[in-house]
Every structure is written in structure tokens, then in C-alpha cells.
């Protein structure tokens, strides 16, 4: 037998010896690990999520750095 199959068999035997509440904890932990991986894969940047709103406002400065009054006193506090 290959070592992965032996490990699976040993793990399953140990799992079956656990009381039902501990088995449920193991199942929940495994589910948590899979959900965590799925969530991490689905994460996208703010830029990717907000693409549909880029350029939707007409008028105003394209960049707040061009508004000198907005920048007055910045970093002096």
C-alpha cells in the first residue's frame, strides 16, 4: 500500500474512535478550512470591484491633488 492510503486509513480509524461531539468539531474545522480557501480565492481588490464607477462623475478635479486649497495645512498638525 502507498503511504497516502495508509495515512488515510489510520486517520479514519482515529476519527471513528472519537465521540460524536469531537467528530462534529473535526467536520466543522475541515469545513472552515475549505471555506477559508474559497474566500481567499474570491477576494478582489477595491479597484477591480469599483471599475464600473470609475469616471461616472462629471466635472470636478480628476485628482484631489490638483485642488491646492484641499491640500493646505496637510501634515502641519
mmCIF file of the N, C-alpha and C atoms, coordinates in Angstrom:
data_MODEL
# 
_entry.id   MODEL 
# 
loop_
_atom_site.group_PDB 
_atom_site.id 
_atom_site.type_symbol 
_atom_site.label_atom_id 
_atom_site.label_alt_id 
_atom_site.label_comp_id 
_atom_site.label_asym_id 
_atom_site.label_entity_id 
_atom_site.label_seq_id 
_atom_site.pdbx_PDB_ins_code 
_atom_site.Cartn_x 
_atom_site.Cartn_y 
_atom_site.Cartn_z 
_atom_site.occupancy 
_atom_site.B_iso_or_equiv 
_atom_site.pdbx_formal_charge 
_atom_site.auth_seq_id 
_atom_site.auth_comp_id 
_atom_site.auth_asym_id 
_atom_site.auth_atom_id 
_atom_site.pdbx_PDB_model_num 
ATOM 1   N N  . UNK A 1 1  ? 0.848   -1.197 0.000   1.00 0.00 ? 1  UNK A N  1 
ATOM 2   C CA . UNK A 1 1  ? 0.000   0.000  0.000   1.00 0.00 ? 1  UNK A CA 1 
ATOM 3   C C  . UNK A 1 1  ? 0.878   1.240  0.000   1.00 0.00 ? 1  UNK A C  1 
ATOM 4   N N  . UNK A 1 2  ? 0.380   2.273  -0.670  1.00 0.00 ? 2  UNK A N  1 
ATOM 5   C CA . UNK A 1 2  ? 1.175   3.501  -0.649  1.00 0.00 ? 2  UNK A CA 1 
ATOM 6   C C  . UNK A 1 2  ? 0.909   4.272  0.643   1.00 0.00 ? 2  UNK A C  1 
ATOM 7   N N  . UNK A 1 3  ? 1.835   5.142  0.994   1.00 0.00 ? 3  UNK A N  1 
ATOM 8   C CA . UNK A 1 3  ? 1.778   5.805  2.309   1.00 0.00 ? 3  UNK A CA 1 
ATOM 9   C C  . UNK A 1 3  ? 0.560   6.700  2.471   1.00 0.00 ? 3  UNK A C  1 
ATOM 10  N N  . UNK A 1 4  ? 0.053   7.308  1.380   1.00 0.00 ? 4  UNK A N  1 
ATOM 11  C CA . UNK A 1 4  ? -1.129  8.172  1.483   1.00 0.00 ? 4  UNK A CA 1 
ATOM 12  C C  . UNK A 1 4  ? -2.359  7.348  1.878   1.00 0.00 ? 4  UNK A C  1 
ATOM 13  N N  . UNK A 1 5  ? -2.485  6.166  1.319   1.00 0.00 ? 5  UNK A N  1 
ATOM 14  C CA . UNK A 1 5  ? -3.620  5.299  1.644   1.00 0.00 ? 5  UNK A CA 1 
ATOM 15  C C  . UNK A 1 5  ? -3.533  4.832  3.099   1.00 0.00 ? 5  UNK A C  1 
ATOM 16  N N  . UNK A 1 6  ? -2.344  4.503  3.546   1.00 0.00 ? 6  UNK A N  1 
ATOM 17  C CA . UNK A 1 6  ? -2.140  4.081  4.944   1.00 0.00 ? 6  UNK A CA 1 
ATOM 18  C C  . UNK A 1 6  ? -2.495  5.232  5.884   1.00 0.00 ? 6  UNK A C  1 
ATOM 19  N N  . UNK A 1 7  ? -2.044  6.444  5.553   1.00 0.00 ? 7  UNK A N  1 
ATOM 20  C CA . UNK A 1 7  ? -2.358  7.616  6.381   1.00 0.00 ? 7  UNK A CA 1 
ATOM 21  C C  . UNK A 1 7  ? -3.865  7.847  6.419   1.00 0.00 ? 7  UNK A C  1 
ATOM 22  N N  . UNK A 1 8  ? -4.538  7.739  5.275   1.00 0.00 ? 8  UNK A N  1 
ATOM 23  C CA . UNK A 1 8  ? -5.988  7.903  5.234   1.00 0.00 ? 8  UNK A CA 1 
ATOM 24  C C  . UNK A 1 8  ? -6.679  6.890  6.136   1.00 0.00 ? 8  UNK A C  1 
ATOM 25  N N  . UNK A 1 9  ? -6.227  5.646  6.072   1.00 0.00 ? 9  UNK A N  1 
ATOM 26  C CA . UNK A 1 9  ? -6.840  4.581  6.871   1.00 0.00 ? 9  UNK A CA 1 
ATOM 27  C C  . UNK A 1 9  ? -6.649  4.830  8.371   1.00 0.00 ? 9  UNK A C  1 
ATOM 28  N N  . UNK A 1 10 ? -5.424  5.204  8.758   1.00 0.00 ? 10 UNK A N  1 
ATOM 29  C CA . UNK A 1 10 ? -5.133  5.493  10.168  1.00 0.00 ? 10 UNK A CA 1 
ATOM 30  C C  . UNK A 1 10 ? -5.975  6.677  10.648  1.00 0.00 ? 10 UNK A C  1 
ATOM 31  N N  . UNK A 1 11 ? -6.052  7.731  9.827   1.00 0.00 ? 11 UNK A N  1 
ATOM 32  C CA . UNK A 1 11 ? -6.818  8.926  10.194  1.00 0.00 ? 11 UNK A CA 1 
ATOM 33  C C  . UNK A 1 11 ? -8.292  8.582  10.367  1.00 0.00 ? 11 UNK A C  1 
ATOM 34  N N  . UNK A 1 12 ? -8.837  7.804  9.441   1.00 0.00 ? 12 UNK A N  1 
ATOM 35  C CA . UNK A 1 12 ? -10.245 7.418  9.527   1.00 0.00 ? 12 UNK A CA 1 
ATOM 36  C C  . UNK A 1 12 ? -10.518 6.569  10.770  1.00 0.00 ? 12 UNK A C  1 
ATOM 37  N N  . UNK A 1 13 ? -9.586  5.661  11.080  1.00 0.00 ? 13 UNK A N  1 
ATOM 38  C CA . UNK A 1 13 ? -9.756  4.829  12.281  1.00 0.00 ? 13 UNK A CA 1 
ATOM 39  C C  . UNK A 1 13 ? -9.768  5.696  13.538  1.00 0.00 ? 13 UNK A C  1 
ATOM 40  N N  . UNK A 1 14 ? -8.866  6.658  13.606  1.00 0.00 ? 14 UNK A N  1 
ATOM 41  C CA . UNK A 1 14 ? -8.825  7.551  14.776  1.00 0.00 ? 14 UNK A CA 1 
ATOM 42  C C  . UNK A 1 14 ? -10.088 8.398  14.850  1.00 0.00 ? 14 UNK A C  1 
ATOM 43  N N  . UNK A 1 15 ? -10.540 8.875  13.703  1.00 0.00 ? 15 UNK A N  1 
ATOM 44  C CA . UNK A 1 15 ? -11.748 9.695  13.650  1.00 0.00 ? 15 UNK A CA 1 
ATOM 45  C C  . UNK A 1 15 ? -12.951 8.912  14.185  1.00 0.00 ? 15 UNK A C  1 
ATOM 46  N N  . UNK A 1 16 ? -13.070 7.659  13.775  1.00 0.00 ? 16 UNK A N  1 
ATOM 47  C CA . UNK A 1 16 ? -14.202 6.831  14.206  1.00 0.00 ? 16 UNK A CA 1 
ATOM 48  C C  . UNK A 1 16 ? -14.190 6.564  15.706  1.00 0.00 ? 16 UNK A C  1 
ATOM 49  N N  . UNK A 1 17 ? -13.016 6.624  16.333  1.00 0.00 ? 17 UNK A N  1 
ATOM 50  C CA . UNK A 1 17 ? -12.909 6.389  17.777  1.00 0.00 ? 17 UNK A CA 1 
ATOM 51  C C  . UNK A 1 17 ? -13.299 7.623  18.597  1.00 0.00 ? 17 UNK A C  1 
ATOM 52  N N  . UNK A 1 18 ? -13.390 8.761  17.967  1.00 0.00 ? 18 UNK A N  1 
ATOM 53  C CA . UNK A 1 18 ? -13.771 9.983  18.676  1.00 0.00 ? 18 UNK A CA 1 
ATOM 54  C C  . UNK A 1 18 ? -15.251 9.952  19.036  1.00 0.00 ? 18 UNK A C  1 
ATOM 55  N N  . UNK A 1 19 ? -15.618 10.590 20.149  1.00 0.00 ? 19 UNK A N  1 
ATOM 56  C CA . UNK A 1 19 ? -17.047 10.709 20.469  1.00 0.00 ? 19 UNK A CA 1 
ATOM 57  C C  . UNK A 1 19 ? -17.724 11.624 19.432  1.00 0.00 ? 19 UNK A C  1 
ATOM 58  N N  . UNK A 1 20 ? -19.031 11.492 19.270  1.00 0.00 ? 20 UNK A N  1 
ATOM 59  C CA . UNK A 1 20 ? -19.749 12.255 18.229  1.00 0.00 ? 20 UNK A CA 1 
ATOM 60  C C  . UNK A 1 20 ? -19.501 13.768 18.257  1.00 0.00 ? 20 UNK A C  1 
ATOM 61  N N  . UNK A 1 21 ? -19.435 14.346 19.464  1.00 0.00 ? 21 UNK A N  1 
ATOM 62  C CA . UNK A 1 21 ? -19.219 15.804 19.525  1.00 0.00 ? 21 UNK A CA 1 
ATOM 63  C C  . UNK A 1 21 ? -17.833 16.194 18.997  1.00 0.00 ? 21 UNK A C  1 
ATOM 64  N N  . UNK A 1 22 ? -16.836 15.356 19.231  1.00 0.00 ? 22 UNK A N  1 
ATOM 65  C CA . UNK A 1 22 ? -15.488 15.621 18.712  1.00 0.00 ? 22 UNK A CA 1 
ATOM 66  C C  . UNK A 1 22 ? -15.456 15.419 17.192  1.00 0.00 ? 22 UNK A C  1 
ATOM 67  N N  . UNK A 1 23 ? -16.201 14.422 16.701  1.00 0.00 ? 23 UNK A N  1 
ATOM 68  C CA . UNK A 1 23 ? -16.290 14.208 15.257  1.00 0.00 ? 23 UNK A CA 1 
ATOM 69  C C  . UNK A 1 23 ? -16.895 15.430 14.578  1.00 0.00 ? 23 UNK A C  1 
ATOM 70  N N  . UNK A 1 24 ? -17.923 15.990 15.220  1.00 0.00 ? 24 UNK A N  1 
ATOM 71  C CA . UNK A 1 24 ? -18.537 17.209 14.672  1.00 0.00 ? 24 UNK A CA 1 
ATOM 72  C C  . UNK A 1 24 ? -17.546 18.364 14.647  1.00 0.00 ? 24 UNK A C  1 
ATOM 73  N N  . UNK A 1 25 ? -16.721 18.468 15.683  1.00 0.00 ? 25 UNK A N  1 
ATOM 74  C CA . UNK A 1 25 ? -15.712 19.532 15.717  1.00 0.00 ? 25 UNK A CA 1 
ATOM 75  C C  . UNK A 1 25 ? -14.726 19.370 14.560  1.00 0.00 ? 25 UNK A C  1 
ATOM 76  N N  . UNK A 1 26 ? -14.328 18.136 14.296  1.00 0.00 ? 26 UNK A N  1 
ATOM 77  C CA . UNK A 1 26 ? -13.401 17.867 13.190  1.00 0.00 ? 26 UNK A CA 1 
ATOM 78  C C  . UNK A 1 26 ? -14.052 18.248 11.862  1.00 0.00 ? 26 UNK A C  1 
ATOM 79  N N  . UNK A 1 27 ? -15.311 17.857 11.669  1.00 0.00 ? 27 UNK A N  1 
ATOM 80  C CA . UNK A 1 27 ? -16.036 18.186 10.431  1.00 0.00 ? 27 UNK A CA 1 
ATOM 81  C C  . UNK A 1 27 ? -16.137 19.705 10.257  1.00 0.00 ? 27 UNK A C  1 
ATOM 82  N N  . UNK A 1 28 ? -16.477 20.397 11.344  1.00 0.00 ? 28 UNK A N  1 
ATOM 83  C CA . UNK A 1 28 ? -16.588 21.860 11.272  1.00 0.00 ? 28 UNK A CA 1 
ATOM 84  C C  . UNK A 1 28 ? -15.243 22.499 10.940  1.00 0.00 ? 28 UNK A C  1 
ATOM 85  N N  . UNK A 1 29 ? -14.174 21.981 11.521  1.00 0.00 ? 29 UNK A N  1 
ATOM 86  C CA . UNK A 1 29 ? -12.841 22.519 11.253  1.00 0.00 ? 29 UNK A CA 1 
ATOM 87  C C  . UNK A 1 29 ? -12.456 22.319 9.783   1.00 0.00 ? 29 UNK A C  1 
ATOM 88  N N  . UNK A 1 30 ? -12.749 21.136 9.258   1.00 0.00 ? 30 UNK A N  1 
ATOM 89  C CA . UNK A 1 30 ? -12.451 20.873 7.851   1.00 0.00 ? 30 UNK A CA 1 
ATOM 90  C C  . UNK A 1 30 ? -13.261 21.810 6.960   1.00 0.00 ? 30 UNK A C  1 
ATOM 91  N N  . UNK A 1 31 ? -14.537 21.991 7.279   1.00 0.00 ? 31 UNK A N  1 
ATOM 92  C CA . UNK A 1 31 ? -15.378 22.926 6.511   1.00 0.00 ? 31 UNK A CA 1 
ATOM 93  C C  . UNK A 1 31 ? -14.818 24.336 6.574   1.00 0.00 ? 31 UNK A C  1 
ATOM 94  N N  . UNK A 1 32 ? -14.398 24.747 7.769   1.00 0.00 ? 32 UNK A N  1 
ATOM 95  C CA . UNK A 1 32 ? -13.811 26.073 7.947   1.00 0.00 ? 32 UNK A CA 1 
ATOM 96  C C  . UNK A 1 32 ? -12.589 26.246 7.050   1.00 0.00 ? 32 UNK A C  1 
ATOM 97  N N  . UNK A 1 33 ? -11.721 25.241 7.000   1.00 0.00 ? 33 UNK A N  1 
ATOM 98  C CA . UNK A 1 33 ? -10.512 25.329 6.173   1.00 0.00 ? 33 UNK A CA 1 
ATOM 99  C C  . UNK A 1 33 ? -10.858 25.470 4.692   1.00 0.00 ? 33 UNK A C  1 
ATOM 100 N N  . UNK A 1 34 ? -11.855 24.723 4.233   1.00 0.00 ? 34 UNK A N  1 
ATOM 101 C CA . UNK A 1 34 ? -12.253 24.828 2.830   1.00 0.00 ? 34 UNK A CA 1 
ATOM 102 C C  . UNK A 1 34 ? -12.899 26.170 2.539   1.00 0.00 ? 34 UNK A C  1 
ATOM 103 N N  . UNK A 1 35 ? -13.750 26.654 3.437   1.00 0.00 ? 35 UNK A N  1 
ATOM 104 C CA . UNK A 1 35 ? -14.389 27.962 3.241   1.00 0.00 ? 35 UNK A CA 1 
ATOM 105 C C  . UNK A 1 35 ? -13.349 29.064 3.229   1.00 0.00 ? 35 UNK A C  1 
ATOM 106 N N  . UNK A 1 36 ? -12.362 28.979 4.097   1.00 0.00 ? 36 UNK A N  1 
ATOM 107 C CA . UNK A 1 36 ? -11.299 29.978 4.175   1.00 0.00 ? 36 UNK A CA 1 
ATOM 108 C C  . UNK A 1 36 ? -10.562 30.045 2.841   1.00 0.00 ? 36 UNK A C  1 
ATOM 109 N N  . UNK A 1 37 ? -10.240 28.894 2.269   1.00 0.00 ? 37 UNK A N  1 
ATOM 110 C CA . UNK A 1 37 ? -9.560  28.863 0.979   1.00 0.00 ? 37 UNK A CA 1 
ATOM 111 C C  . UNK A 1 37 ? -10.433 29.469 -0.106  1.00 0.00 ? 37 UNK A C  1 
ATOM 112 N N  . UNK A 1 38 ? -11.714 29.170 -0.090  1.00 0.00 ? 38 UNK A N  1 
ATOM 113 C CA . UNK A 1 38 ? -12.620 29.703 -1.105  1.00 0.00 ? 38 UNK A CA 1 
ATOM 114 C C  . UNK A 1 38 ? -12.743 31.212 -0.983  1.00 0.00 ? 38 UNK A C  1 
ATOM 115 N N  . UNK A 1 39 ? -12.826 31.701 0.235   1.00 0.00 ? 39 UNK A N  1 
ATOM 116 C CA . UNK A 1 39 ? -12.925 33.147 0.453   1.00 0.00 ? 39 UNK A CA 1 
ATOM 117 C C  . UNK A 1 39 ? -11.676 33.841 -0.043  1.00 0.00 ? 39 UNK A C  1 
ATOM 118 N N  . UNK A 1 40 ? -10.514 33.287 0.261   1.00 0.00 ? 40 UNK A N  1 
ATOM 119 C CA . UNK A 1 40 ? -9.270  33.910 -0.171  1.00 0.00 ? 40 UNK A CA 1 
ATOM 120 C C  . UNK A 1 40 ? -9.175  33.961 -1.687  1.00 0.00 ? 40 UNK A C  1 
ATOM 121 N N  . UNK A 1 41 ? -9.662  32.938 -2.371  1.00 0.00 ? 41 UNK A N  1 
ATOM 122 C CA . UNK A 1 41 ? -9.611  32.915 -3.822  1.00 0.00 ? 41 UNK A CA 1 
ATOM 123 C C  . UNK A 1 41 ? -10.544 33.967 -4.417  1.00 0.00 ? 41 UNK A C  1 
ATOM 124 N N  . UNK A 1 42 ? -11.652 34.246 -3.753  1.00 0.00 ? 42 UNK A N  1 
ATOM 125 C CA . UNK A 1 42 ? -12.640 35.169 -4.289  1.00 0.00 ? 42 UNK A CA 1 
ATOM 126 C C  . UNK A 1 42 ? -12.314 36.635 -4.000  1.00 0.00 ? 42 UNK A C  1 
ATOM 127 N N  . UNK A 1 43 ? -11.364 36.905 -3.135  1.00 0.00 ? 43 UNK A N  1 
ATOM 128 C CA . UNK A 1 43 ? -11.057 38.282 -2.792  1.00 0.00 ? 43 UNK A CA 1 
ATOM 129 C C  . UNK A 1 43 ? -10.510 39.016 -4.011  1.00 0.00 ? 43 UNK A C  1 
ATOM 130 N N  . UNK A 1 44 ? -11.026 40.228 -4.218  1.00 0.00 ? 44 UNK A N  1 
ATOM 131 C CA . UNK A 1 44 ? -10.523 41.061 -5.298  1.00 0.00 ? 44 UNK A CA 1 
ATOM 132 C C  . UNK A 1 44 ? -10.190 42.428 -4.737  1.00 0.00 ? 44 UNK A C  1 
ATOM 133 N N  . UNK A 1 45 ? -9.433  43.176 -5.475  1.00 0.00 ? 45 UNK A N  1 
ATOM 134 C CA . UNK A 1 45 ? -9.029  44.496 -4.990  1.00 0.00 ? 45 UNK A CA 1 
ATOM 135 C C  . UNK A 1 45 ? -10.193 45.476 -5.085  1.00 0.00 ? 45 UNK A C  1 
ATOM 136 N N  . UNK A 1 46 ? -10.075 46.574 -4.368  1.00 0.00 ? 46 UNK A N  1 
ATOM 137 C CA . UNK A 1 46 ? -11.100 47.615 -4.422  1.00 0.00 ? 46 UNK A CA 1 
ATOM 138 C C  . UNK A 1 46 ? -11.219 48.148 -5.840  1.00 0.00 ? 46 UNK A C  1 
ATOM 139 N N  . UNK A 1 47 ? -10.082 48.326 -6.520  1.00 0.00 ? 47 UNK A N  1 
ATOM 140 C CA . UNK A 1 47 ? -10.086 48.831 -7.887  1.00 0.00 ? 47 UNK A CA 1 
ATOM 141 C C  . UNK A 1 47 ? -10.914 47.923 -8.801  1.00 0.00 ? 47 UNK A C  1 
ATOM 142 N N  . UNK A 1 48 ? -10.702 46.611 -8.688  1.00 0.00 ? 48 UNK A N  1 
ATOM 143 C CA . UNK A 1 48 ? -11.461 45.679 -9.523  1.00 0.00 ? 48 UNK A CA 1 
ATOM 144 C C  . UNK A 1 48 ? -12.955 45.750 -9.207  1.00 0.00 ? 48 UNK A C  1 
ATOM 145 N N  . UNK A 1 49 ? -13.291 45.900 -7.944  1.00 0.00 ? 49 UNK A N  1 
ATOM 146 C CA . UNK A 1 49 ? -14.688 45.943 -7.534  1.00 0.00 ? 49 UNK A CA 1 
ATOM 147 C C  . UNK A 1 49 ? -15.366 47.250 -7.936  1.00 0.00 ? 49 UNK A C  1 
ATOM 148 N N  . UNK A 1 50 ? -14.609 48.341 -8.012  1.00 0.00 ? 50 UNK A N  1 
ATOM 149 C CA . UNK A 1 50 ? -15.179 49.668 -8.280  1.00 0.00 ? 50 UNK A CA 1 
ATOM 150 C C  . UNK A 1 50 ? -15.027 50.103 -9.738  1.00 0.00 ? 50 UNK A C  1 
ATOM 151 N N  . UNK A 1 51 ? -14.563 49.230 -10.617 1.00 0.00 ? 51 UNK A N  1 
ATOM 152 C CA . UNK A 1 51 ? -14.330 49.602 -12.015 1.00 0.00 ? 51 UNK A CA 1 
ATOM 153 C C  . UNK A 1 51 ? -15.549 50.240 -12.671 1.00 0.00 ? 51 UNK A C  1 
ATOM 154 N N  . UNK A 1 52 ? -16.729 49.744 -12.362 1.00 0.00 ? 52 UNK A N  1 
ATOM 155 C CA . UNK A 1 52 ? -17.935 50.272 -13.004 1.00 0.00 ? 52 UNK A CA 1 
ATOM 156 C C  . UNK A 1 52 ? -18.207 51.737 -12.629 1.00 0.00 ? 52 UNK A C  1 
ATOM 157 N N  . UNK A 1 53 ? -17.618 52.207 -11.517 1.00 0.00 ? 53 UNK A N  1 
ATOM 158 C CA . UNK A 1 53 ? -17.868 53.574 -11.072 1.00 0.00 ? 53 UNK A CA 1 
ATOM 159 C C  . UNK A 1 53 ? -16.780 54.559 -11.503 1.00 0.00 ? 53 UNK A C  1 
ATOM 160 N N  . UNK A 1 54 ? -15.695 54.072 -12.061 1.00 0.00 ? 54 UNK A N  1 
ATOM 161 C CA . UNK A 1 54 ? -14.599 54.950 -12.474 1.00 0.00 ? 54 UNK A CA 1 
ATOM 162 C C  . UNK A 1 54 ? -15.088 55.840 -13.604 1.00 0.00 ? 54 UNK A C  1 
ATOM 163 N N  . UNK A 1 55 ? -14.922 57.153 -13.395 1.00 0.00 ? 55 UNK A N  1 
ATOM 164 C CA . UNK A 1 55 ? -15.322 58.126 -14.411 1.00 0.00 ? 55 UNK A CA 1 
ATOM 165 C C  . UNK A 1 55 ? -16.802 58.411 -14.455 1.00 0.00 ? 55 UNK A C  1 
ATOM 166 N N  . UNK A 1 56 ? -17.584 57.986 -13.469 1.00 0.00 ? 56 UNK A N  1 
ATOM 167 C CA . UNK A 1 56 ? -19.032 58.189 -13.521 1.00 0.00 ? 56 UNK A CA 1 
ATOM 168 C C  . UNK A 1 56 ? -19.456 59.590 -13.062 1.00 0.00 ? 56 UNK A C  1 
ATOM 169 N N  . UNK A 1 57 ? -18.544 60.363 -12.486 1.00 0.00 ? 57 UNK A N  1 
ATOM 170 C CA . UNK A 1 57 ? -18.868 61.711 -12.030 1.00 0.00 ? 57 UNK A CA 1 
ATOM 171 C C  . UNK A 1 57 ? -18.319 62.714 -13.037 1.00 0.00 ? 57 UNK A C  1 
ATOM 172 N N  . UNK A 1 58 ? -19.209 63.577 -13.543 1.00 0.00 ? 58 UNK A N  1 
ATOM 173 C CA . UNK A 1 58 ? -18.779 64.611 -14.477 1.00 0.00 ? 58 UNK A CA 1 
ATOM 174 C C  . UNK A 1 58 ? -18.398 65.867 -13.716 1.00 0.00 ? 58 UNK A C  1 
ATOM 175 N N  . UNK A 1 59 ? -17.352 66.540 -14.161 1.00 0.00 ? 59 UNK A N  1 
ATOM 176 C CA . UNK A 1 59 ? -16.921 67.775 -13.534 1.00 0.00 ? 59 UNK A CA 1 
ATOM 177 C C  . UNK A 1 59 ? -16.069 67.511 -12.319 1.00 0.00 ? 59 UNK A C  1 
ATOM 178 N N  . UNK A 1 60 ? -15.554 68.581 -11.727 1.00 0.00 ? 60 UNK A N  1 
ATOM 179 C CA . UNK A 1 60 ? -14.694 68.446 -10.563 1.00 0.00 ? 60 UNK A CA 1 
ATOM 180 C C  . UNK A 1 60 ? -13.290 68.052 -10.977 1.00 0.00 ? 60 UNK A C  1 
ATOM 181 N N  . UNK A 1 61 ? -12.346 68.165 -10.050 1.00 0.00 ? 61 UNK A N  1 
ATOM 182 C CA . UNK A 1 61 ? -10.971 67.806 -10.402 1.00 0.00 ? 61 UNK A CA 1 
ATOM 183 C C  . UNK A 1 61 ? -10.841 66.292 -10.611 1.00 0.00 ? 61 UNK A C  1 
ATOM 184 N N  . UNK A 1 62 ? -10.017 65.900 -11.534 1.00 0.00 ? 62 UNK A N  1 
ATOM 185 C CA . UNK A 1 62 ? -9.781  64.491 -11.778 1.00 0.00 ? 62 UNK A CA 1 
ATOM 186 C C  . UNK A 1 62 ? -8.999  63.866 -10.639 1.00 0.00 ? 62 UNK A C  1 
ATOM 187 N N  . UNK A 1 63 ? -8.254  64.710 -9.922  1.00 0.00 ? 63 UNK A N  1 
ATOM 188 C CA . UNK A 1 63 ? -7.409  64.235 -8.841  1.00 0.00 ? 63 UNK A CA 1 
ATOM 189 C C  . UNK A 1 63 ? -7.417  65.298 -7.755  1.00 0.00 ? 63 UNK A C  1 
ATOM 190 N N  . UNK A 1 64 ? -7.691  64.949 -6.508  1.00 0.00 ? 64 UNK A N  1 
ATOM 191 C CA . UNK A 1 64 ? -7.754  65.950 -5.437  1.00 0.00 ? 64 UNK A CA 1 
ATOM 192 C C  . UNK A 1 64 ? -6.423  66.669 -5.241  1.00 0.00 ? 64 UNK A C  1 
ATOM 193 N N  . UNK A 1 65 ? -5.335  66.093 -5.694  1.00 0.00 ? 65 UNK A N  1 
ATOM 194 C CA . UNK A 1 65 ? -4.029  66.736 -5.555  1.00 0.00 ? 65 UNK A CA 1 
ATOM 195 C C  . UNK A 1 65 ? -3.949  67.998 -6.405  1.00 0.00 ? 65 UNK A C  1 
ATOM 196 N N  . UNK A 1 66 ? -4.850  68.150 -7.373  1.00 0.00 ? 66 UNK A N  1 
ATOM 197 C CA . UNK A 1 66 ? -4.845  69.368 -8.195  1.00 0.00 ? 66 UNK A CA 1 
ATOM 198 C C  . UNK A 1 66 ? -5.579  70.505 -7.496  1.00 0.00 ? 66 UNK A C  1 
ATOM 199 N N  . UNK A 1 67 ? -6.298  70.221 -6.430  1.00 0.00 ? 67 UNK A N  1 
ATOM 200 C CA . UNK A 1 67 ? -7.026  71.237 -5.677  1.00 0.00 ? 67 UNK A CA 1 
ATOM 201 C C  . UNK A 1 67 ? -6.121  71.710 -4.537  1.00 0.00 ? 67 UNK A C  1 
ATOM 202 N N  . UNK A 1 68 ? -5.425  72.811 -4.766  1.00 0.00 ? 68 UNK A N  1 
ATOM 203 C CA . UNK A 1 68 ? -4.422  73.290 -3.799  1.00 0.00 ? 68 UNK A CA 1 
ATOM 204 C C  . UNK A 1 68 ? -5.045  73.636 -2.446  1.00 0.00 ? 68 UNK A C  1 
ATOM 205 N N  . UNK A 1 69 ? -6.270  74.185 -2.422  1.00 0.00 ? 69 UNK A N  1 
ATOM 206 C CA . UNK A 1 69 ? -6.895  74.527 -1.145  1.00 0.00 ? 69 UNK A CA 1 
ATOM 207 C C  . UNK A 1 69 ? -7.159  73.281 -0.314  1.00 0.00 ? 69 UNK A C  1 
ATOM 208 N N  . UNK A 1 70 ? -7.460  72.184 -0.946  1.00 0.00 ? 70 UNK A N  1 
ATOM 209 C CA . UNK A 1 70 ? -7.711  70.939 -0.247  1.00 0.00 ? 70 UNK A CA 1 
ATOM 210 C C  . UNK A 1 70 ? -6.453  70.481 0.483   1.00 0.00 ? 70 UNK A C  1 
ATOM 211 N N  . UNK A 1 71 ? -5.298  70.778 -0.085  1.00 0.00 ? 71 UNK A N  1 
ATOM 212 C CA . UNK A 1 71 ? -4.044  70.326 0.484   1.00 0.00 ? 71 UNK A CA 1 
ATOM 213 C C  . UNK A 1 71 ? -3.434  71.309 1.492   1.00 0.00 ? 71 UNK A C  1 
ATOM 214 N N  . UNK A 1 72 ? -4.019  72.499 1.643   1.00 0.00 ? 72 UNK A N  1 
ATOM 215 C CA . UNK A 1 72 ? -3.471  73.484 2.580   1.00 0.00 ? 72 UNK A CA 1 
ATOM 216 C C  . UNK A 1 72 ? -3.452  72.922 3.994   1.00 0.00 ? 72 UNK A C  1 
ATOM 217 N N  . UNK A 1 73 ? -2.307  73.066 4.680   1.00 0.00 ? 73 UNK A N  1 
ATOM 218 C CA . UNK A 1 73 ? -2.164  72.650 6.061   1.00 0.00 ? 73 UNK A CA 1 
ATOM 219 C C  . UNK A 1 73 ? -1.975  71.149 6.255   1.00 0.00 ? 73 UNK A C  1 
ATOM 220 N N  . UNK A 1 74 ? -1.923  70.417 5.196   1.00 0.00 ? 74 UNK A N  1 
ATOM 221 C CA . UNK A 1 74 ? -1.760  68.972 5.294   1.00 0.00 ? 74 UNK A CA 1 
ATOM 222 C C  . UNK A 1 74 ? -0.395  68.624 5.902   1.00 0.00 ? 74 UNK A C  1 
ATOM 223 N N  . UNK A 1 75 ? -0.384  67.854 6.951   1.00 0.00 ? 75 UNK A N  1 
ATOM 224 C CA . UNK A 1 75 ? 0.845   67.410 7.597   1.00 0.00 ? 75 UNK A CA 1 
ATOM 225 C C  . UNK A 1 75 ? 1.442   68.406 8.569   1.00 0.00 ? 75 UNK A C  1 
ATOM 226 N N  . UNK A 1 76 ? 0.742   69.501 8.832   1.00 0.00 ? 76 UNK A N  1 
ATOM 227 C CA . UNK A 1 76 ? 1.298   70.510 9.743   1.00 0.00 ? 76 UNK A CA 1 
ATOM 228 C C  . UNK A 1 76 ? 0.803   70.345 11.165  1.00 0.00 ? 76 UNK A C  1 
ATOM 229 N N  . UNK A 1 77 ? -0.100  69.446 11.383  1.00 0.00 ? 77 UNK A N  1 
ATOM 230 C CA . UNK A 1 77 ? -0.638  69.275 12.736  1.00 0.00 ? 77 UNK A CA 1 
ATOM 231 C C  . UNK A 1 77 ? 0.210   68.368 13.573  1.00 0.00 ? 77 UNK A C  1 
# 
